Every structure is written in structure tokens, then in C-alpha cells.
Amino acid sequence: MTSGPLPAAPVLAGRTALVTGASRGIGRAIAGELARAGARLCVTARDPAGVRDTVARLRAGGAEAIGVAGSVADPAHLWEVTERTMAAYGRVDVVVNNAATNQPYGPLMDADPDDWRTAFTVNVEAPLRLVQCAWRAWMSEHGGAVVNVCTEGAGHVGPHVGAYGTSKAALLHLTAQLAGELGPGVRVNSVSPGLVRTEMARFVWERAEEGVAAGLPTGRIGEPDDVARAVRWLVSDEASWITGADLLVDGGTRVRAASPGGDPGAVQRELRHHLPGS
Ligand SMILES: NC(=O)c1ccc[n+]([C@@H]2O[C@H](COP(=O)([O-])OP(=O)(O)OC[C@H]3O[C@@H](n4cnc5c(N)ncnc54)[C@H](OP(=O)(O)O)[C@@H]3O)[C@@H](O)[C@H]2O)c1
């Protein structure tokens, strides 16, 4: 058991964190959680109003924060984000690759090649490129921590989400590969959420929250803060011996087959019935 005085400062005091997809949902919650832990923030997403709103909330909470609007699919945006962070704060200690798309829906035999490429550009290539930017700007010399937001669904197959699941499975592999390549200075981990109450998953929880929740050992679906707290811990020094790991933040989704309550197939059934516009 470790002993000694209580920490004098919040766990991320003096650090700077870059969070993508922070205009709403899980990304906004992560930005807030890292700010409460003492970090200075750079937040990004495509929607300028959403980015401005997140920055305003962070500043209202007493944090230092800047925002840069743009798409992670654009390499120039990723470099701009890194440069603006360096210019504002002089360091990039933490990168959270949270932005993602769950399109295209549907059977893979119908998948449009351009849409498929977009899924991989946003969900896999962009996280790599942003880590490359942070590595070159700061982390190769000074170290840091990266968290990629994957999904519990990457561990199995499901109807209509083949492109999303395949790209997130690739992101899991990328996480492990980078962890091996970037140590000892930089730790790279992922979190894999189950069903969380955000826009991206609205079509499931609006129709099936009760059934999903009843089938989980924790008895409820996730909230963005559930994921944010896990990310805050993984990027902190408390997790200094953890790299290349995937932390399930899924309320017990992976083990729900053994849960006595509810309907373990509720998510899959909603996905099967869900098509854009339905
Ligand atoms: N919600 C769930 O149940 C669930 C489950 C498992 C995993 N996840 C993962 O959690 C992460 C966050 O998702 P969420 O549920 O919070 O979804 P969300 O509410 O839809 O938020 C997605 C965020 O990503 C941004 N974004 C999307 N495409 C982008 C692009 N091309 N460039 C820059 N930003 C982009 C969006 O902002 P703009 O539209 O303004 O760009 C938004 O800020 C994702 O990686 C997702 O795969 C979610």
C-alpha cells in the first residue's frame, strides 16, 4: 500500500490535453473531466458553434481552453490543432482521439467505397495522424499519454455496423501497435464504451433503453461522464504502468449473457431494425 501526503495539486495540473470530437457527447464530457483534473484544453470538432460552446463551458468552470473547428479527416486541421495548442500552451501532453463516425450503416455488400474510406479516415487514420503531430511537436522529447475511444462493439460483429466495427477493431490494433512503438515516453491506451446516452447512439437508447439497461449487470446505460472519468484516470500518472490496454467502460455489456435480468439482445435487435431514415 502506498502512503504519504495527499497530492497537493489536481492530477493533471500543468498538463495540456487535446480532445477531438468535443462539441458534444463523450468528447465534451472528457474535456470537462480533464479540465477539472487541472489540464489546459484544446478542443476540436467540425461545428464551430459547438466548439465555442464547449470552450465557454470550460472557461466558465475556471479552466484555460481554446477551440479549433475542423474535420479530423483533414490532415491540415490536425496539424493546425497541434500548432495552435503549442502556440497557446507550449506543450501537448495528452491526446484523446474521440471523434468518430458510425456511417455507413447497412450490409457490407452494399457499402459504398467512398463511405467506407471515410469511416477509416475518420476512425483510424486521423487518430494516427494526430498522434504523429503531437509526437513531432512535443511527445517524442517530453513524453505524454494517448487515449483512443473505441467501442465495446469492436469485440464482436453486429448487424448494419460492419464498417464502424471493422474500423474500430483497426483502431484497437493501432492502439496496441503505437503503445509498443512509443514507449517508454508515451503511453497509448483505449477505452471501449458500451451504449452511452449521446447523439450517436440516440436511435438505440431512445427505443430500447429499458431493455438494454435491464440486461446489464449495472442496471443502466452509460452516461458520457462514465467514459470521461475512465479517460482521466488512464491519462494520469496513476496509470503510469498501463499501456497498450483497452479498458471496457460498458456497464457489463460484455458479460451480460450471465446477467439474470432483462434482454441481452436488445441492442442487436435495435441495430437490425435500424436503417437511416427509419
Ligand atoms: N455513444 C455510444 O453509445 C458509444 C458507444 C461506443 C463508442 N462510442 C464512441 O465514443 C466516441 C464519441 O461518440 P459520442 O457518442 O459522443 O458521439 P456524438 O455525440 O455524435 O459526438 C461525436 C463528436 O465527434 C465529432 N465529429 C464527428 N465527425 C467528426 C469529424 N469528421 N471531424 C471532427 N469531429 C467530428 C462531432 O462533432 P461535429 O459533428 O461538430 O464534428 C462530435 O463532437 C466515438 O469515438 C464513438 O465511436 C460511443
The ligand as a MOL file (V3000), in Angstrom:
LIG
                    3D

  0  0  0     0  0            999 V3000
M  V30 BEGIN CTAB
M  V30 COUNTS 48 52 0 0 0
M  V30 BEGIN ATOM
M  V30 1 N -22.4950 6.7420 -27.6490 0
M  V30 2 C -22.2020 5.4560 -27.6230 0
M  V30 3 O -23.0490 4.6150 -27.2900 0
M  V30 4 C -20.8160 4.9890 -27.9940 0
M  V30 5 C -20.5290 3.6390 -27.8180 0
M  V30 6 C -19.2560 3.1820 -28.1430 0
M  V30 7 C -18.2990 4.0670 -28.6010 0
M  V30 8 N -18.6060 5.3830 -28.7660 0 CHG=1
M  V30 9 C -17.5390 6.2690 -29.2590 0
M  V30 10 O -17.4770 7.4300 -28.4670 0
M  V30 11 C -16.9200 8.4980 -29.2290 0
M  V30 12 C -17.7720 9.7410 -29.0580 0
M  V30 13 O -19.0530 9.4910 -29.5970 0
M  V30 14 P -20.3770 10.1300 -28.9920 0
M  V30 15 O -21.2380 9.0250 -28.6120 0
M  V30 16 O -20.0550 11.1880 -28.0100 0 CHG=-1
M  V30 17 O -20.9830 10.7470 -30.3330 0
M  V30 18 P -21.5740 12.1860 -30.6850 0
M  V30 19 O -22.3850 12.7240 -29.5870 0
M  V30 20 O -22.1800 12.0140 -32.0260 0
M  V30 21 O -20.2520 13.0790 -30.7960 0
M  V30 22 C -19.3220 12.8630 -31.8030 0
M  V30 23 C -18.3370 14.0040 -31.7820 0
M  V30 24 O -17.3850 13.8110 -32.8410 0
M  V30 25 C -17.3900 14.9620 -33.6780 0
M  V30 26 N -17.0680 14.5360 -35.0350 0
M  V30 27 C -17.7250 13.6420 -35.8070 0
M  V30 28 N -17.1320 13.5310 -37.0010 0
M  V30 29 C -16.0700 14.3800 -36.9790 0
M  V30 30 C -15.0680 14.7260 -37.9190 0
M  V30 31 N -15.0310 14.1940 -39.1410 0
M  V30 32 N -14.1230 15.6280 -37.5510 0
M  V30 33 C -14.1500 16.1960 -36.3240 0
M  V30 34 N -15.0730 15.9020 -35.3980 0
M  V30 35 C -16.0210 15.0080 -35.7220 0
M  V30 36 C -18.7840 15.5660 -33.5110 0
M  V30 37 O -18.8150 16.9610 -33.7340 0
M  V30 38 P -19.1300 17.6460 -35.1540 0
M  V30 39 O -20.3470 16.9690 -35.6970 0
M  V30 40 O -19.3270 19.0840 -34.7900 0
M  V30 41 O -17.9120 17.4300 -35.9880 0
M  V30 42 C -18.9970 15.3280 -32.0270 0
M  V30 43 O -18.3440 16.3380 -31.2700 0
M  V30 44 C -16.8180 7.9750 -30.6700 0
M  V30 45 O -15.4910 7.5490 -30.9080 0
M  V30 46 C -17.7450 6.7750 -30.6720 0
M  V30 47 O -17.3900 5.8230 -31.6400 0
M  V30 48 C -19.8460 5.8660 -28.4890 0
M  V30 END ATOM
M  V30 BEGIN BOND
M  V30 1 1 1 2
M  V30 2 2 2 3
M  V30 3 1 2 4
M  V30 4 1 4 5
M  V30 5 2 4 48
M  V30 6 2 5 6
M  V30 7 1 6 7
M  V30 8 2 7 8
M  V30 9 1 8 9
M  V30 10 1 8 48
M  V30 11 1 9 10
M  V30 12 1 9 46
M  V30 13 1 10 11
M  V30 14 1 11 12
M  V30 15 1 11 44
M  V30 16 1 12 13
M  V30 17 1 13 14
M  V30 18 2 14 15
M  V30 19 1 14 16
M  V30 20 1 14 17
M  V30 21 1 17 18
M  V30 22 2 18 19
M  V30 23 1 18 20
M  V30 24 1 18 21
M  V30 25 1 21 22
M  V30 26 1 22 23
M  V30 27 1 23 24
M  V30 28 1 23 42
M  V30 29 1 24 25
M  V30 30 1 25 26
M  V30 31 1 25 36
M  V30 32 1 26 27
M  V30 33 1 26 35
M  V30 34 2 27 28
M  V30 35 1 28 29
M  V30 36 1 29 30
M  V30 37 2 29 35
M  V30 38 1 30 31
M  V30 39 2 30 32
M  V30 40 1 32 33
M  V30 41 2 33 34
M  V30 42 1 34 35
M  V30 43 1 36 37
M  V30 44 1 36 42
M  V30 45 1 37 38
M  V30 46 2 38 39
M  V30 47 1 38 40
M  V30 48 1 38 41
M  V30 49 1 42 43
M  V30 50 1 44 45
M  V30 51 1 44 46
M  V30 52 1 46 47
M  V30 END BOND
M  V30 END CTAB
M  END
